[in-house]
Amino acid sequence: MWPLQLQRFAGERTERATPRRRDEARREGNVARSPELTSAVALAAVIVALRVSAPMVWGEWENLMQRDLTMSVRQAWTASSVISLLTTQLVGACRVLLPIVGAGLIVGVAVAVAQVRPMFAPNLIAPKFSRIQPLSGLRRLFGTRSLVELGKSLAKLLIVGAISYMTIRQTAGQIRGYGEMGLAQLPASVGDMVFNLGIRIALAMVLLALFDFLYQRFEYERNLRMTKQQVKDEMKEMEGNPEIKAAIRRRARQIAFRRMMDAVPKADVVITNPTHYAIALRYDGESMAAPQVVAKGADQLAQRIKLKAAESNVPMVENRPLAQSLYRMVDVGESVPAELYQAVAEVLAYVYRLRQLARR
């Protein structure tokens, strides 16, 4: 019983998605976004743009009406005159609608990009036959997401109905006074009422869309969750293939070996065992606090170090105890420890004396 329960829990997606998992989902076009938020903010932008440009819209509409009525009285209608009239009306309508539609389009695109950041997902363009399968369609139809979408639609319907009812009820007296209002004041009064109704509905839609965005984020994070085993497998995959790791280590050893052999000609002395160990030392009183081991090796590597030293005319001194101690205690690139200062200093002094004698 216990193994079965542990296996069941191990398969549950309880871990947060890793950065690699998020990147893969983003490349596939799977991101947290709310179309409701985009459309709601765009609607609010259109209503505000319409409110700002209302005088221009009304003036352009009046000009079109006056021009059309004047032309209909004075001009004989032909095919060319009808085309000219339609062209003029179309250009005027585009001039009026362009700022309004442009405001909604720009704001909608900006909100959509702000939700997901700029991305290119060609997988979303490619056709997927799974979307037209009957069984998949039924699952989507009666799934949790469909119920959520139904709930959002009902909530929007209720909100629009409630706001419309309250707005009309508040302005009932104003509406009854429209019959006594002059024709010049009527469009402005009706426009104000319609704008107030529209902006209230748009703000309510934006508020509802914000909750939808938070839900989409929650749903996105939940769907991206991973099992413990998936996280472990991903970590193993990211660490790399054992063969690749071995090749990297082998390459690193080769680079370190070449660097060490290149440092042998710059050494002051090579201390030998004489056959088992070889340690190359270098000392610069201006830049070093103590002599450093620039190369060391045992057996075959020791022979190669000695051969390199002989080719470069680097002195070799046989000192078995010191060679064994240096090989055991000091790595390449490290300084000689204090307890070996005396022995190393004697060897270096001997080498310096040999150099002075050679110069004479």
Sequence and secondary structure as in RCSB ss.txt:
>XXXX:A:sequence
MWPLQLQRFAGERTERATPRRRDEARREGNVARSPELTSAVALAAVIVALRVSAPMVWGEWENLMQRDLTMSVRQ
AWTASSVISLLTTQLVGACRVLLPIVGAGLIVGVAVAVAQVRPMFAPNLIAPKFSRIQPLSGLRRLFGTRSLVEL
GKSLAKLLIVGAISYMTIRQTAGQIRGYGEMGLAQLPASVGDMVFNLGIRIALAMVLLALFDFLYQRFEYERNLR
MTKQQVKDEMKEMEGNPEIKAAIRRRARQIAFRRMMDAVPKADVVITNPTHYAIALRYDGESMAAPQVVAKGADQ
LAQRIKLKAAESNVPMVENRPLAQSLYRMVDVGESVPAELYQAVAEVLAYVYRLRQLARR
>XXXX:A:secstr
 HHHHHHHHHTS  B   HHHHHHHHHTT     HHHHHHHHHHHHHHHHHHTHHHHHHHHHHHHHHHHHHHHHS
   HHHHHHHHHHHHHHHHHHHHHHHHHHHHHHHHHHHHHH S   GGGTS  GGGG HHHHHHHHTSHHHHHHH
HHHHHHHHHHHHHHHHHHHHTHHHHHGGGGS TTTHHHHHHHHHHHHHHHHHHHHHHHHHHHHHHHHHHHHHHH 
B HHHHHHHHHHHH  HHHHHHHHHHHHHHHHHHHHHHGGG SEEEE SSSEEEEEE  TTT SS EEEEEEETH
HHHHHHHHHHHTT  EEE HHHHHHHHHH  TT B  GGGHHHHHHHHHHHHHHHHHHH 
